[in-house]
Amino acid sequence: MNISDVMIHINEPLSEEARRSLENALRKVERVVSPGFNPGKAHLLVIAYDTEKTSTAALLEKTRAAGYTAQLVGM
């Protein structure tokens, strides 16, 4: 297992419920270890994942499929 993390910037404001829902959806992606929003920066999502089983592109697509405008940070 090779764990890495990625940060995704979400353009839309998210309620606490929306953040929890997105985190739960991302947990369903194979080998996502821990999706979570930065405290005080509700538009930044950090996801720890196994690079051997998924990709940043797949995680970004899952976020966009949930209806959000999002970009990878630092890519």
C-alpha positions as CSV (number, residue, x, y, z in Angstrom):
1,M,0.0,0.0,0.0
2,N,1.3,3.4,-1.0
3,I,-0.5,6.2,0.9
4,S,-0.5,9.8,-0.4
5,D,-2.8,12.7,-0.1
6,V,-4.4,15.3,-2.3
7,M,-6.1,18.6,-1.7
8,I,-9.2,19.6,-3.6
9,H,-10.6,23.1,-3.7
10,I,-14.4,23.3,-3.9
11,N,-15.8,26.5,-5.3
12,E,-19.3,26.3,-3.8
13,P,-20.0,27.0,-0.2
14,L,-20.8,23.7,1.6
15,S,-23.0,23.3,4.7
16,E,-21.8,20.9,7.4
17,E,-24.3,18.3,6.1
18,A,-23.0,18.7,2.5
19,R,-19.4,18.2,3.7
20,R,-20.3,15.1,5.6
21,S,-22.2,13.7,2.6
22,L,-19.2,14.3,0.3
23,E,-16.8,12.8,2.8
24,N,-19.1,9.7,3.0
25,A,-19.3,9.4,-0.8
26,L,-15.5,9.5,-1.0
27,R,-15.0,6.9,1.7
28,K,-16.8,4.5,-0.7
29,V,-14.0,4.9,-3.3
30,E,-11.7,1.8,-3.0
31,R,-8.8,2.5,-0.6
32,V,-9.6,6.0,0.4
33,V,-8.3,6.2,3.9
34,S,-9.5,9.5,5.2
35,P,-11.3,12.3,3.4
36,G,-11.8,15.5,5.5
37,F,-12.2,19.2,5.3
38,N,-9.7,21.6,6.9
39,P,-11.1,23.2,10.0
40,G,-11.9,26.9,9.3
41,K,-11.4,26.3,5.5
42,A,-14.6,24.5,4.5
43,H,-13.7,24.8,0.8
44,L,-10.5,22.7,1.1
45,L,-10.9,18.9,1.1
46,V,-7.9,16.7,1.9
47,I,-8.0,13.0,1.0
48,A,-5.6,10.4,2.0
49,Y,-5.7,7.4,-0.4
50,D,-3.8,4.4,-1.7
51,T,-2.1,5.4,-5.0
52,E,-2.0,1.8,-6.1
53,K,-5.8,1.6,-6.1
54,T,-7.1,5.0,-7.1
55,S,-6.0,8.3,-8.6
56,T,-6.3,12.0,-8.0
57,A,-8.3,12.2,-11.3
58,A,-10.8,9.6,-9.9
59,L,-11.2,11.5,-6.6
60,L,-11.7,14.8,-8.4
61,E,-14.3,13.2,-10.7
62,K,-16.1,11.8,-7.7
63,T,-16.2,15.3,-6.2
64,R,-17.5,16.8,-9.5
65,A,-20.0,14.0,-9.9
66,A,-21.5,15.1,-6.6
67,G,-22.3,18.4,-8.3
68,Y,-19.4,20.6,-7.2
69,T,-17.0,22.7,-9.2
70,A,-13.6,21.6,-8.0
71,Q,-9.9,21.7,-8.8
72,L,-6.9,19.9,-7.6
73,V,-4.6,22.2,-5.5
74,G,-0.9,22.2,-6.1
75,M,-1.0,20.2,-9.4
